[in-house]
Amino acid sequence: MSTIGGEIIPIRYLNAVGSQVVSAALVEIATLFGVPMSNTQTFVSCIYGAGASYKSRLIMKHPFVITVETWFITAVIAFVLGFAVIKIG
């Protein structure tokens, strides 16, 4: 059985392709409704979801925590910078 993604969780190729398709579909649907959504966040979330579906596998905690922290910090920085640009302009 071939797998990819050994850094976070090894998943099968078919599951990885499925995650990519779901991620792309979510971003397209969000775009249709005018909701900003990052394709990177949706793809990583799909990978974690696919990994969590395996009964015998564990998701490595450290990469998961770093990913969530980075998403939160990036959102806060973007908010502050956006607010600053509006106030200055």
C-alpha positions as CSV (number, residue, x, y, z in Angstrom):
1,M,0.0,0.0,0.0
2,S,1.5,3.3,-1.1
3,T,1.1,6.3,1.2
4,I,2.1,10.0,1.2
5,G,2.3,12.7,3.8
6,G,4.6,11.0,6.3
7,E,5.2,14.3,8.1
8,I,1.7,14.7,9.5
9,I,0.0,11.3,8.8
10,P,0.5,8.8,6.0
11,I,-2.6,8.6,3.8
12,R,-3.4,6.6,0.7
13,Y,-3.1,8.3,-2.7
14,L,-6.8,8.0,-3.4
15,N,-7.6,9.8,-0.1
16,A,-5.1,12.5,-0.9
17,V,-6.7,13.1,-4.3
18,G,-10.2,13.1,-2.7
19,S,-9.0,15.7,-0.2
20,Q,-7.7,17.9,-3.0
21,V,-11.0,17.6,-4.9
22,V,-13.0,18.4,-1.7
23,S,-10.7,21.4,-1.0
24,A,-11.1,22.8,-4.5
25,A,-14.9,22.4,-4.4
26,L,-15.1,24.1,-1.0
27,V,-13.1,27.1,-2.2
28,E,-15.2,27.4,-5.4
29,I,-18.5,27.2,-3.5
30,A,-17.2,29.8,-1.0
31,T,-16.2,32.1,-3.9
32,L,-19.7,31.8,-5.4
33,F,-21.1,33.1,-2.1
34,G,-18.4,35.7,-1.6
35,V,-16.9,34.1,1.4
36,P,-13.1,34.4,1.6
37,M,-11.6,31.0,2.1
38,S,-8.0,29.8,1.7
39,N,-7.4,26.7,-0.4
40,T,-4.4,25.9,1.8
41,Q,-6.5,25.8,4.9
42,T,-9.2,23.7,3.3
43,F,-6.7,21.2,1.9
44,V,-4.8,20.8,5.2
45,S,-8.2,20.4,7.0
46,C,-9.2,17.7,4.4
47,I,-5.9,15.9,5.0
48,Y,-6.4,15.9,8.7
49,G,-9.9,14.7,8.2
50,A,-8.8,11.8,6.0
51,G,-6.1,11.0,8.5
52,A,-8.5,11.0,11.4
53,S,-10.8,8.5,9.5
54,Y,-8.1,5.8,9.9
55,K,-8.8,3.7,13.0
56,S,-5.2,2.6,13.4
57,R,-3.4,5.8,12.8
58,L,-2.7,8.8,14.9
59,I,-2.3,12.4,13.7
60,M,1.0,13.8,14.9
61,K,0.2,16.6,17.4
62,H,3.1,18.9,16.8
63,P,2.5,19.7,13.1
64,F,-1.2,20.0,13.8
65,V,-0.7,22.5,16.6
66,I,1.8,24.6,14.5
67,T,-0.8,24.7,11.6
68,V,-3.6,25.9,13.9
69,E,-1.4,28.4,15.6
70,T,-0.2,29.8,12.3
71,W,-3.7,30.1,11.0
72,F,-4.8,32.0,14.1
73,I,-1.7,34.3,14.1
74,T,-2.0,35.0,10.4
75,A,-5.7,36.0,10.8
76,V,-4.9,38.3,13.7
77,I,-2.0,40.0,11.8
78,A,-4.1,40.4,8.7
79,F,-6.9,42.0,10.7
80,V,-4.5,44.4,12.4
81,L,-2.8,45.3,9.2
82,G,-6.1,45.7,7.4
83,F,-7.4,47.9,10.2
84,A,-4.2,50.0,10.1
85,V,-4.4,50.5,6.3
86,I,-8.0,51.7,6.5
87,K,-7.3,54.1,9.4
88,I,-4.2,55.6,7.7
89,G,-5.9,55.9,4.3
